[in-house]
Amino acid sequence: MRKPKRYATVVVALAVLPALGTAVGNSAIATTQDTRQTTQQSYYSPTPAPEWSSIEIAIQQAQARKAKVRSASLQSYLSDHGSPLATYAQDFINAGDKYGVDYRIVVAISGREQTFGAAWPGSSNNFWGYGGYHWPDVPTAIWEYTRLLSQEYPGLCQGDIYGSASRYAESSTWAAGVSEFYGELARTCP
């Protein structure tokens, strides 16, 4: 009787490691049936963590300084107007950044509608006179109003005050009032 030939089996497996970015590695495993030995050799070499160049570090630092300046200038502007919303300056900026809305528009509308919150709208926290909405607290009001504005008035979000005025408000002086506050904010808040 003839013995069957013993063949070596080679298995190649590709492993994708998404946690390490775009690194892909191969490993080979060879097994011979005669000796029943397994050897494994890895051909994977992890991608080193990216090193930040001095330019990238400078950009990050400049963006951090700009964020502090925006928040401080908005807080100062609102304080100068006697607004209780001054402590929420960072919420205006963060919500605007998230939803692609110029945060100064949101603040300018609150200036026209509720004197920057000095004419506090009671428990509704609706500083924009917007659609009868009631929000449980000021940060929620800022974030939700900014989100709604981004969906329903994209032109207004980018500064088209006069083009959006007839849809947003019935008052013929609304756009002029918002534009005045927006102009002040554009000069004082980056």
N, C-alpha and C positions, 0 to 999 in steps of 0.2 A: 504494500500500500504506500502511496505517495503522500508525503507530508505537504500541506499547503505552505506556500511561500509566506514568509513573514515580511510585512511591509511597514514602513514607518508612516505614521499619520501626523500631519502638520495642520494645526488649527491656528488661524490668524483671526484675532478679534480686534475690532476697532472700538475704542471707548471714547465717547464724547463727554467732556467734563465741562458742562455749562457754568459751574461755579467758578471756574478759572478762566472765564472769558472765551476766547476763540481757540484755545489750546486743544488739539486733538492728538491722541497718542495711539500707538499700535503696540501690541504685545504678542509675542509668538510663543507658543507652547508646542514642544515636540515630545512625542511619546513613542518609544519603540516597544513593540510587543515582545521582543526577545528578552529584554532586560527589565522591562516594567519600570524603567526609570523615567522620571519627568524632570525636564529642565525648563526653566522659564527665564527669558531674557526680556527686559523691558526696553522699548525704544522710545518711551515717552519722556519728554523733557518739559517740565512745566514752564509756562511763560512767566518771566519775572514780573513783579509788580512794576507798573510804569513809574518812571521817575519824572517828577514835574520839573520842567525847565524853569529858569528864573523868570521868563516871560509869563508862563502860566501862573506862577505864584504871584507875580505882580498884578495880573488880571484879577485873580481871586481877591487879593487884598484891596484893589481899587473898587471892586463890586461890594465888598463888605463896608468900605468907607462910604460909598454912595448910599447904601441901605441905611446906615446910621444917619447920614445927612438928611435923607428924605424924611425919615421918621421924626428927627429933631425939628426940622423946619416946619413940617405939618403940625406937629404938636405946638410949636410956638405960634404959628398962624392961628390955630383954633383957640389957643389961650388968649391971644390978643383980641379975639372977638367974643371973649367971655363964654366960650363953648364948653359944656360939660363933656363933649366928645373928644377933647384933647387927649385924654388918656387912652383912647382907642385908635390913635394915629397909625400904629403898626397894623391893626386889623384892616383899615382902609387900604393900606399899601399891599399887604399880603393878598387880600381878596382881589384887588385890581390886577395884581401880577398873575394870580391863578386863572382868572377868567378873561384875561386880555382886555381889561377895561382901564382906561386912564383914571387912576384913583382920584385925580383932581376934579373930574366931572362929577363923581359920586359926592364929593365934599361940596362942590359948588351948588349942586341941586339941593343938598341939605341946607345950605346957606339961604337959598331963595325960598324954599318951602317952609323951613322951621327955624330960621335964623341960627343955623349951625347947632340946633338942639336947645338954644336958649328958650325957645317957645316949646318946651318939652311936650311931646305928644301923648303924655300919660302912659298908660300901661301898654299901648300898642307898639311903642318903640319904632314907629314909622316916621322917620325924619325926612321923608321925601314926599309925603302926601300921595303915596303910590297905591292905588287900587284897593284901599281899605284893608290892607294887610295888617296883621298883628303878630309881632314876634316876641318870644318870651324874654329876650334880653338883648342888650346892645350889640355884642359881637355877632350873635345870630342874625340880627337885623342887617348889619353891615354886609355880612357874607351872603345872605339870601338875596338882599336887594341887588347887590353887585352881580350875582349869578343871573337873576331875572333880567336885569338891564342888558347883560351880554347876549341873552337869547332874544329879547324882544326889540331892542334898540341898538343894533350893532353900529350904526352910523353915529349915534349919540356917544357911544362908548369911546369912539376915536376922536371926538371933538366937534362933530357936526351938530352944533347946538341949534342953529336956525333951521337947518333942514329937518330936524326931528321935532321941533317945537310944536307944530300943529297936531302931531300925533300924540305927544306926551301931555300937553297942557292946553286948557281952553283959554287961559289968559294971554292977551296980546303982548304983555310986558314980561312974560316968563323968560323968553330967550335972552332978552336984554339983561335981566337980573342974573341969570345963570352965567352969561358971558362976562359980566363984570367981575363976579367972584372967580370965575375960571381964569380970567386974565391976571387977577391978583395972585392966585395960586401958581400960575405959570411963571410969574416973575420971582416968587419967593420959594417955591418948592420944586426941586429938580425932578 
